[in-house]
């Protein structure tokens, strides 16, 4: 934790960059410190970090929101069969239904369908939209571009199987949080340039990674003390991009893509106390400059991972309800 931040967290809300950390986030960070879980991965190697994140997710997920249907599925990736999970909410419209293809966060190294089960249930319940959560190969065992290749394959599979899943192929959004948001942006780029398949109807991006080079002020401002640390990010990117010369490629750093025109409309939400804040907002502004319809929403008092806090944080529920509302309205 950076000098001075700990005293502020345990006393009055710190004010950084003109923003105050919400009391709920202060409490969560204090509990995390008491539990020895101050950072996202605990500074552990990938295999142990995955177990660490799974346990952290289980501890904070709360009772699962009921669904009309939750179904385990598999889709054909480029090199192997990969897991997926379908969530149909109770208030889903009659088929064919709108859908969200969702990619979990975790720096391309950790995370799973299980760590994001509560998040996907929340989006489905609050939006009325069917959610398909798609797993993908993780680094460092499967470095870039394995993840984006799997994400594109998941979208193509969903289009091909839309009728069997009672989904409207004209109303499929893609989304994700953090690294998952990065992969959703990649699907949009690939499908825009593929004449043989319809691109997504929307991109729903929750504090997305958009620049693997990482030259952004928020990475310095919130380098430590707010769950996701800059050291976490550096390690994730080291594992994911085995060849550093590829870090500026459009599927790795979408913010550096030469052309962002003709992409689906986007809802981009960021957290005020997040090292990834500025690159997510810069991506939204790039889209807007190139003629893409964009809604950008910063939640100034929240931290990275707020999307996984809906079971115990009123502010996180409010923020994610806004995202679900944007999804519902765009796909209506």
C-alpha positions in Angstrom: 0.0 0.0 0.0 1.4 3.4 -0.9 2.6 5.6 2.0 -0.3 7.7 3.4 -3.0 5.7 1.8 -3.6 3.3 4.7 -4.2 6.1 7.2 -6.6 7.7 4.9 -8.5 4.5 4.2 -9.0 3.8 7.9 -9.9 7.4 8.7 -11.6 9.9 6.5 -12.2 9.0 2.8 -9.1 9.8 0.8 -9.4 12.4 -1.9 -7.3 11.6 -4.9 -7.5 13.3 -8.3 -10.5 15.3 -7.0 -12.5 12.1 -6.0 -13.4 10.6 -2.6 -13.4 6.8 -2.1 -16.9 5.6 -1.1 -17.2 4.4 2.5 -18.3 0.9 1.3 -15.1 0.6 -0.6 -13.1 1.7 2.4 -14.7 -1.0 4.5 -14.1 -3.7 1.8 -10.4 -2.7 1.5 -10.0 -2.8 5.3 -11.5 -6.3 5.5 -9.3 -7.4 2.6 -6.3 -6.2 4.5 -7.3 -7.9 7.7 -7.8 -11.1 5.7 -4.4 -10.7 4.0 -6.0 -10.2 0.6 -5.0 -6.7 -0.2 -4.2 -7.3 -3.9 -6.1 -9.1 -6.6 -3.8 -12.1 -6.9 -1.9 -12.0 -3.6 1.3 -11.7 -5.6 1.1 -15.5 -6.3 2.2 -17.4 -9.4 -0.6 -18.2 -11.9 -1.6 -21.6 -10.7 -1.9 -20.5 -7.0 -3.3 -17.1 -8.0 -6.2 -18.9 -9.7 -7.1 -20.8 -6.5 -6.7 -17.6 -4.5 -9.1 -15.7 -6.8 -11.7 -18.6 -6.8 -11.8 -18.6 -3.0 -12.0 -14.8 -2.9 -14.9 -14.9 -5.3 -16.7 -17.6 -3.4 -16.4 -15.7 -0.2 -18.0 -12.5 -1.6 -20.6 -13.9 -4.1 -23.6 -14.2 -1.7 -26.6 -16.4 -2.5 -27.0 -17.0 -6.3 -29.8 -15.1 -7.9 -32.4 -17.5 -9.2 -32.7 -18.0 -13.0 -35.3 -19.6 -15.2 -32.5 -21.7 -16.6 -28.8 -22.2 -16.1 -27.2 -24.6 -18.6 -23.7 -25.8 -19.0 -22.5 -25.8 -22.6 -19.4 -26.2 -24.7 -18.2 -24.4 -27.8 -15.6 -25.2 -30.4 -12.5 -23.1 -30.0 -9.6 -23.0 -32.5 -7.7 -25.8 -30.8 -10.0 -27.3 -28.2 -13.5 -27.5 -26.8 -14.2 -24.7 -24.2 -16.8 -24.3 -21.5 -19.7 -21.9 -21.5 -22.7 -21.3 -19.3 -26.1 -20.0 -20.4 -28.3 -17.9 -18.1 -31.9 -17.3 -18.9 -33.7 -14.9 -16.5 -37.2 -15.3 -15.2 -38.4 -12.2 -17.0 -36.9 -13.0 -20.3 -39.0 -12.1 -23.3 -40.5 -14.7 -25.6 -37.9 -16.2 -28.0 -36.0 -15.4 -30.1 -34.4 -13.5 -27.2 -31.7 -10.8 -27.1 -28.4 -12.1 -25.6 -25.1 -10.9 -24.2 -21.9 -12.9 -24.8 -19.8 -12.3 -21.8 -16.0 -12.7 -21.2 -14.8 -12.8 -17.6 -11.9 -10.6 -16.3 -8.8 -11.7 -14.6 -5.9 -10.3 -16.6 -6.1 -13.2 -19.1 -4.4 -15.3 -16.3 -7.0 -15.9 -13.6 -10.8 -16.0 -13.4 -13.4 -18.5 -14.7 -17.1 -19.0 -15.3 -17.4 -19.6 -11.5 -15.7 -16.4 -10.4 -18.2 -14.4 -12.6 -21.3 -16.5 -12.0 -22.9 -13.9 -9.7 -22.0 -11.1 -12.1 -23.6 -12.8 -15.0 -26.7 -13.7 -13.0 -27.0 -10.1 -12.0 -26.8 -8.8 -15.5 -29.3 -11.3 -16.7 -31.8 -10.7 -13.9 -31.6 -6.9 -14.1 -31.7 -6.6 -17.9 -34.0 -9.5 -18.9 -31.4 -10.5 -21.5 -30.0 -14.1 -21.9 -26.3 -14.2 -20.9 -23.8 -16.7 -22.3 -20.6 -16.7 -20.3 -17.8 -18.1 -22.4 -14.5 -19.5 -21.0 -11.3 -19.1 -22.9 -7.7 -20.3 -22.7 -5.6 -18.6 -20.1 -2.0 -17.3 -20.1 0.8 -18.0 -19.5 0.0 -21.5 -20.8 -1.8 -20.0 -23.7 -0.4 -16.5 -24.4 -1.8 -13.8 -26.8 -3.5 -14.2 -29.2 -5.1 -17.4 -27.9 -7.7 -15.4 -25.8 -8.9 -13.2 -28.7 -9.0 -16.2 -31.0 -11.3 -18.1 -28.5 -13.5 -15.0 -28.1 -14.1 -14.7 -31.8 -14.8 -18.4 -32.0 -17.3 -18.1 -29.2 -19.2 -15.3 -31.0 -19.3 -17.3 -34.3 -20.5 -20.4 -32.4 -23.2 -18.3 -30.8 -24.4 -17.0 -34.1 -24.4 -20.5 -35.6 -26.4 -21.9 -32.7 -28.7 -19.0 -32.0 -31.8 -20.7 -33.2 -31.2 -23.8 -31.0 -30.6 -21.5 -28.0 -33.7 -19.4 -28.8 -31.6 -16.3 -29.3 -32.1 -13.5 -31.9 -28.8 -13.3 -33.9 -29.6 -9.7 -34.7 -29.6 -8.7 -31.0 -26.4 -10.2 -29.6 -24.1 -7.9 -27.6 -20.6 -8.7 -26.4 -19.2 -7.6 -23.1 -16.7 -8.2 -20.4 -14.9 -6.7 -17.4 -11.2 -5.8 -17.4 -9.4 -8.3 -19.6 -12.8 -9.6 -20.7 -13.7 -6.2 -21.9 -10.5 -6.2 -23.9 -11.6 -9.4 -25.6 -15.1 -8.0 -26.3 -13.5 -5.1 -28.1 -11.4 -7.6 -30.1 -14.5 -9.5 -31.2 -16.0 -6.2 -32.5 -12.9 -5.5 -34.5 -12.7 -8.9 -36.0 -16.4 -9.1 -36.9 -16.4 -5.6 -38.4 -13.7 -6.8 -40.8 -15.3 -10.2 -41.6 -17.8 -9.8 -44.4 -19.3 -13.3 -43.7 -20.8 -12.6 -40.3 -22.9 -10.0 -38.6 -21.0 -7.9 -36.0 -22.4 -7.5 -32.5 -25.2 -5.2 -31.8 -23.4 -3.6 -28.8 -20.3 -3.7 -26.7 -20.7 -3.5 -22.9 -17.3 -2.7 -21.4 -16.7 -2.7 -17.7 -13.4 -1.0 -16.8 -11.8 -2.6 -19.9 -8.1 -3.0 -20.5 -7.4 -1.1 -23.8 -3.7 -0.4 -23.8 -1.1 -3.1 -22.9 1.7 -0.5 -23.1 0.2 1.2 -20.1 1.3 4.8 -20.3 -1.7 6.3 -18.4 -1.8 8.6 -15.3 -4.3 6.5 -13.5 -1.9 3.5 -13.4 0.4 5.8 -11.3 -2.3 7.4 -9.2 -3.8 4.1 -8.1 -0.7 1.9 -8.3 -1.4 0.2 -4.9 -3.9 0.2 -2.1 -7.1 -0.3 -4.2 -7.2 -4.1 -4.8 -5.9 -4.2 -8.4 -2.3 -3.0 -8.3 0.0 -1.9 -11.0 2.3 -4.8 -10.1 -0.7 -7.2 -10.8 -1.2 -5.5 -14.2 2.5 -5.8 -15.1 2.6 -9.5 -14.2 -0.6 -10.2 -16.1 0.7 -8.5 -19.2 4.1 -10.3 -18.9 2.3 -13.6 -18.8 -0.2 -12.7 -21.6 2.0 -11.1 -24.2 4.9 -13.4 -24.4 6.4 -11.4 -27.3 6.5 -7.7 -26.1 6.9 -6.5 -29.7 3.2 -7.5 -30.2 1.9 -5.4 -27.3 0.8 -2.6 -29.7 -1.2 -4.9 -32.0 -4.9 -3.9 -32.2 -6.2 -7.0 -30.4 -3.8 -6.5 -27.6 -4.0 -2.7 -27.3 -7.3 -1.7 -28.9 -6.6 2.0 -28.0 -3.7 1.9 -30.5 -5.7 0.4 -33.4 -5.5 2.7 -36.4 -9.2 2.5 -37.2 -12.0 2.3 -34.7 -14.8 3.4 -37.0 -17.9 1.4 -37.8 -17.8 -0.5 -34.5 -21.0 -1.3 -32.5 -22.4 1.3 -30.1 -20.7 1.0 -26.7 -21.5 1.5 -23.0 -18.2 2.0 -21.2 -18.2 2.2 -17.4 -15.1 2.9 -15.3 -14.2 3.3 -11.6 -12.7 6.4 -10.2 -10.1 4.6 -8.1 -8.9 2.1 -10.7 -5.5 2.0 -12.4 -7.3 1.1 -15.6 -9.6 4.1 -15.5 -7.9 6.4 -18.0 -7.4 3.9 -20.7 -11.0 2.8 -20.6 -12.2 6.4 -20.9 -9.6 7.2 -23.6 -11.1 4.3 -25.6 -14.6 5.7 -25.2 -13.4 9.1 -26.5 -11.6 7.5 -29.4 -14.8 5.7 -30.4 -16.8 8.9 -30.2 -14.2 10.8 -32.3 -14.5 8.1 -35.0 -18.3 8.3 -35.2 -19.3 5.4 -32.9 -22.2 6.0 -30.5 -20.9 5.8 -27.0 -22.2 6.2 -23.4 -19.3 6.7 -20.9 -20.0 6.5 -17.2 -17.4 6.9 -14.5 -18.3 5.8 -10.9 -16.0 8.1 -9.0 -16.1 6.5 -5.6 -15.6 2.8 -6.7 -12.6 0.6 -7.3 -11.7 -2.1 -9.8 -13.7 -5.3 -9.4 -16.9 -3.5 -8.3 -18.8 -5.5 -10.8 -18.2 -8.6 -8.6 -19.5 -6.8 -5.4 -23.2 -6.6 -6.1 -24.0 -9.0 -3.2 -22.7 -6.6 -0.5 -22.3 -3.1 -2.0 -25.2 -0.8 -2.6 -23.1 1.4 -4.8 -21.8 -1.6 -6.9 -25.4 -2.7 -7.4 -26.4 0.7 -8.5 -23.5 0.9 -11.0 -24.2 -2.5 -12.4 -27.9 -1.8 -12.6 -27.1 1.1 -14.9 -25.0 -1.2 -17.1 -27.9 -3.7 -17.2 -30.3 -0.9 -18.1 -28.0 0.2 -21.0 -28.0 -3.4 -22.2 -31.7 -3.8 -22.0 -32.4 -0.5 -23.8 -29.9 -1.1 -26.6 -31.2 -4.6 -27.3 -34.9 -3.8 -26.9 
